[in-house]
Amino acid sequence: MQCRNTVSDMAYKLLLPLLLAALALPAQARLYKWVDAEGKVHYTDTLPPDSARQGNAELSKGGNIVRKTESAEDKQKRLAAEAAEAERKKAAAEQARKDRALLATYTTEQEIDLARDRTLENHKLMIKSAQARLSQLEPSAQALEQKVQAAAKQGKPAPEYLRQQYESKRGEVAEAQHVIAANEEAMTRVRERYEAEKRRFRELSARP
């Protein structure tokens, strides 16, 4: 009788872990929600190998999402949105810095006008200097050009020294013209910049 009980006890001890494991399986079973390549939603206890591409979610017994894996498309959209938000914050911070500098530099709109005029005056001086230089260069450039053309009319090539002088003078004329044009364009940009600063100053000054 004692031997039979001992055998029963041993069998029970061997079967107990198996019974406990069997009872635990339903509690540990998982349910997944995933979308296939055609956009259809599936609910299964395992995930197909390519489910990560479309995205999936692990659900609890109550149907709540326990863990979610983004699809490649959703991840790309999220990263793009985060990058756009970071750029927006960067731009806002830069604008705030410029606003602080603007208010720290000027106290009235008239001061902005004075700063603009001082900057424009520098460009005007450079234009005036280039124009004076141009007025000296153009007569000699024209004289050299006439000599080159005269040689051509006679069916002769212009002497090398004459052609070199002519090309050099043309280069100087072109450089002076470039200085004038560049400073005229710069003056336009200066006016636009200071006008924009004045508008912004007016907006900031009007804030309560």
Steps between C-alpha positions, in 0.01 A plus 500: 500500500780740588685417179188577294461835668864578434456425130191721488684784666784475254263499204318803640826688543599420143161599356456816707741721298339383177154581632611843616660574164184394319289725720735791443488483120168683455618779729821540302338478156541819296280663241634718224333746269674559170429628150602320185634656182145543366390696806294220660502474881580162659488368857728202565701345783822528296646763270598435139865578416417814300251648745751758623494669160125572526500548878339293774373514855500255790163491679408413859218264598270799514597608147714793608829573323794386710777572254492652152748480214489777241477423133780627279266763357379617843858519626601709199206736557580532870867575435404756234257667741761505777756653262250765389418583862869525589554735205202710606636532854843590363352770278293634790806514724698681230219752450482560875877564504469750214210674674702543819794639302271739311347642817842523663645692203225755430262700712315682220425453130703812425813324629438222249476758221829656608674161501362432154626832367847442643519162330373642171758779516783245493364346182445843346864588559614178332273571202629855474860381506433236233320753282797737523733216407272405212497855363881483479511154345236531232677764281825304489310176440316661209827636355659155511190346346517746209864407436415130498210561261718717276750219467220261415370731226844496342489122499781477753496337840541748783844491663520266798585778745198699378264206542633432849453864601148493361404177678650627826309827475177316420552288812542810715185654354306179564625487859390858568159428348472189718576701815227749412240231424588296811466799731172606341362151566638513853321830561171341396557215746595746775176696453296178506677371811461817702139537389431147623676578830292814539177306444607239754603769747158657461330165565710428809454851637121472463483187716368550851 
